Amino acid sequence: MRIEDPVQGNPQGRLRELVLLYSQRDKVLTTAEEDSIVDTAVAQYGFTVGAARAIIIATAAGAGVEIESDYEDAANAMLAALGGAQKLIKEADFALVAQYYLGKSKLAQDEVQRRVKQLVEKAGISPASQGIFFSGLWFRSIR
């Protein structure tokens, strides 16, 4: 008896299987896993980045899998809104964004804080000074 591969010769089917494979344990597709799937789609199957991402999003939505990069997009929007025109983030607002990210992801709290700090820096937002010495130490202490 021979078992047939239902996705043989079907690049879209192979990408769907990769999404399901990477996310089978915790139902979250990490940014690194998503990048790996996109790299495979572009290099091996000739998809554009946009087409590969569309297949990933559709497959994840159909399978009830969350995509970590969506958390980052939402966190970026929150940071932009909370930072305002002055592009300053208060410690309490930073903590709010980090709490959102922590609740969505499977990462440890210190890793979440590092990632949110990277998002703040990429967005060109500065930490708001606080306390009687107007220090941004709270932000610099995140490692």
JOPE-V42469 format. One record per backbone hydrogen bond with DSSP energy under -1.0 kcal/mol. NH is the residue of the N-H (numbers start at 1). CO is the residue of the C=O. E is the energy in kcal/mol with one decimal. If there is no record, write none. Layout:
BEGIN
nh=NH co=CO e=E
nh=NH co=CO e=E
END
This chain:
BEGIN
nh=8 co=5 e=-1.4
nh=10 co=7 e=-2.3
nh=14 co=10 e=-2.1
nh=15 co=11 e=-2.2
nh=16 co=12 e=-2.3
nh=17 co=13 e=-2.2
nh=18 co=14 e=-2.1
nh=19 co=15 e=-2.3
nh=20 co=16 e=-2.3
nh=21 co=17 e=-2.6
nh=22 co=18 e=-2.8
nh=23 co=19 e=-1.5
nh=27 co=23 e=-1.6
nh=29 co=66 e=-3.3
nh=34 co=30 e=-2.7
nh=35 co=31 e=-2.7
nh=36 co=32 e=-2.1
nh=37 co=33 e=-2.3
nh=38 co=34 e=-2.6
nh=39 co=35 e=-2.7
nh=40 co=36 e=-2.2
nh=41 co=37 e=-2.6
nh=42 co=38 e=-2.5
nh=43 co=39 e=-2.9
nh=44 co=40 e=-2.6
nh=47 co=41 e=-2.2
nh=52 co=48 e=-2.4
nh=53 co=49 e=-2.6
nh=54 co=50 e=-2.1
nh=55 co=51 e=-2.0
nh=56 co=52 e=-2.3
nh=57 co=53 e=-2.8
nh=58 co=54 e=-2.4
nh=59 co=55 e=-2.6
nh=60 co=56 e=-2.8
nh=61 co=57 e=-2.5
nh=62 co=58 e=-2.1
nh=63 co=59 e=-1.7
nh=65 co=60 e=-3.0
nh=66 co=27 e=-2.7
nh=68 co=29 e=-2.8
nh=70 co=67 e=-1.6
nh=72 co=68 e=-1.5
nh=73 co=69 e=-2.1
nh=74 co=70 e=-2.2
nh=75 co=71 e=-2.9
nh=76 co=72 e=-2.6
nh=77 co=73 e=-2.0
nh=78 co=74 e=-2.3
nh=79 co=75 e=-2.7
nh=80 co=76 e=-2.5
nh=81 co=77 e=-2.2
nh=82 co=78 e=-3.0
nh=83 co=79 e=-2.6
nh=84 co=80 e=-1.2
nh=87 co=84 e=-1.1
nh=88 co=83 e=-1.9
nh=89 co=126 e=-2.7
nh=94 co=90 e=-2.6
nh=95 co=91 e=-2.6
nh=96 co=92 e=-1.7
nh=97 co=93 e=-2.2
nh=98 co=94 e=-2.7
nh=99 co=95 e=-2.4
nh=100 co=96 e=-2.0
nh=101 co=97 e=-2.4
nh=102 co=98 e=-2.7
nh=103 co=99 e=-2.3
nh=104 co=100 e=-1.3
nh=105 co=101 e=-2.6
nh=112 co=108 e=-2.3
nh=113 co=109 e=-2.4
nh=114 co=110 e=-1.8
nh=115 co=111 e=-2.3
nh=116 co=112 e=-2.7
nh=117 co=113 e=-2.3
nh=118 co=114 e=-2.2
nh=119 co=115 e=-2.1
nh=120 co=116 e=-2.4
nh=121 co=117 e=-2.5
nh=122 co=118 e=-2.6
nh=123 co=119 e=-1.9
nh=124 co=121 e=-1.1
nh=125 co=120 e=-2.3
nh=126 co=87 e=-2.9
nh=128 co=89 e=-3.2
nh=130 co=135 e=-1.7
nh=134 co=131 e=-1.3
nh=135 co=130 e=-2.4
nh=139 co=136 e=-1.3
nh=140 co=136 e=-1.7
nh=141 co=137 e=-2.1
nh=142 co=139 e=-1.3
END
